[in-house]
Amino acid sequence: MTGFRSSWLVARRELRERSKGRTYRITTLILMVVVVAAIVLPAVIDGDDGVTYELGVVGEIDSDFLPTLEVLAGAIEVEIAVTEFSSVADGEVAVSDGKIDGLLIDGGEVVVQQSGSSVFFVSGGSGLVGLLSGAAQTLELQEIVREAGVSAEELATTLTGEPIEVRGLEPEDPNRLANEIASVASLFLLYFAILSYGAWTLNGVIEEKSNRIVEVLMSALRPHHLLAGKVAGIGLLGLLQLALVSGSALIAALAVDLFDLPQLTLSVLGSLILWFILGFSFYAVAYAGLGALVSRMEDAQSVATPLTLVGVVGYILAFQALEHPDGLLARITTFIPATAPFVVPIRTVQSAIPWWELIAAVLMMGAAIYGMIRLAGRLYVGGILHIGQRMKVREAWRSAE
């Protein structure tokens, strides 16, 4: 029997047995529901209503104040609901009870639950207090301009014009928003998929050792064929689950008009698949090698923790690529095998990685996977038939000689 056929038989067994398991099906369903809910619920809850501020008023207020306030609120797509109070005390009680967001007294004082500086108009702040300040500033400015003899049309032209011309060195990217959303989603999916499915490989190795199935398999298969088949089978299952979850997310995003399908370039899908395969291969082979060192599920966490922490560090470092995809740290982590599966897709989606860096990263990742196969394969050979206490790496290495 050829090595490829032997590995494929193991992979097919993994596909058949694990896809029938309730854990795999329930996990897939839960992930699909969670992803769809995370996209759809905010759109359903927020709808098109926008933000509405509840404002209480008491005392004498300039007749132009509230109309000016509504104009400013409309500029940032929020609404103001006004409630009149007969006394300051009643209004303060409403603020304290959370019935209104603020109380405007005589057009010159605002009462809120917790004070804090917020200025609109001049310094660009927002919020209810900022809008009230902006309305007051606008009325003062109008009075000053009126005294200077400037017409209302001239004032409107000055305030609504663009006195500063903005010129970009690069053309505006119409796919920017879609790519940013895809970057965050890709990072989360890759992190979850690579480490979760890698842990499946670890648990699968330990499970077969503990119930002695591996002894039967080893009588007909070579250790590295068994290792390759297990990694390939679980990887295909993981890719299927990843495709189902990603497809659900895409359909949900299109349903709520989060972005248009043409905006999603093929680089998003291609990068996600490529780096899942590379990242999973690297981590899963390492997990399998470590799993051969123990024979009880209770010891799984102790051998997996160091490798899991490496993945967590890679995930954390990938966030810097979201903010600075061209930065020095992003470029360095592109060529580190443990971090590349998380960083490179982010840079690819944002079109921030030169072609030669991408090719070099893929080649280096391929070399790292080969080296990991040799290293983990030797640990696997040395420890797969060991039953009892946890083996040390040195002991497994020597046992493979």
PyMOL commands that set and color helices and strands:
alter all, ss='L'
color gray80, all
select helices_A, chain A and resi 3-20+22-46+65-75+88-96+127-148+152-160+176-210+213-218+223-255+261-263+266-291+297-323+328-333+340-349+355-383+393-399
alter helices_A, ss='H'
color red, helices_A
select strands_A, chain A and resi 51-58+78-84+102-105+109-111
alter strands_A, ss='S'
color yellow, strands_A
deselect
rebuild
show_as cartoon
